[in-house]
């Protein structure tokens, strides 16, 4: 994963955003079942920022690498589905990063 490229940063954000999404699955029961809201606040805040950054970097990569409509829609939709960003990283972003490395 080359963090000097936009696609490399997007791949890292996809993994972090996916992890934060899954952590919400742990902190939500803590908040509503066990009445412990603090972890949900922290994870929720982190997830919110990571989600926004993921969408911004998707838009940057869509513009910079001239992705097709289908690739663009899949990249953006992946953030709404659990495990979606992990799948997008494997099936879309990894392939795009190889293309970018070949072009350099």
NORCOR-V952293 format. One line per field, one symbol per residue. ss: DSSP state (~ for helix, > for strand, _ for the rest). phi: phi as a letter, one per 40 degrees, with the letter a starting at -180 (. if undefined). psi: psi as a letter, one per 30 degrees, with the letter a starting at -180 (. if undefined). Layout:
ss: ???
phi: ???
psi: ???
This chain:
ss: _____~~~~~~~~~~~~~~~~~~~~~~~~~~~_____~~~~~~~~~~~~~~~~~~~~~~~~~~~~___~~~~~~~~~~~~___~~~~~~~~~~~~~~~~~~~~_
phi: .cccbccccccccccccccccccccccccccccbfbcdcccccccccccccccccccccccdccbfccdccccccccdccbdgccccccccbcccccccccccc
psi: jjgfleeeeeeeeeeeeeeeeefefefeeeefeghjfeeeeeeeeeeeeeeeeeeeeeeeeeeeghlleeeeeeeeffffkkgeeeeeeefeeeeeeeeeeef.
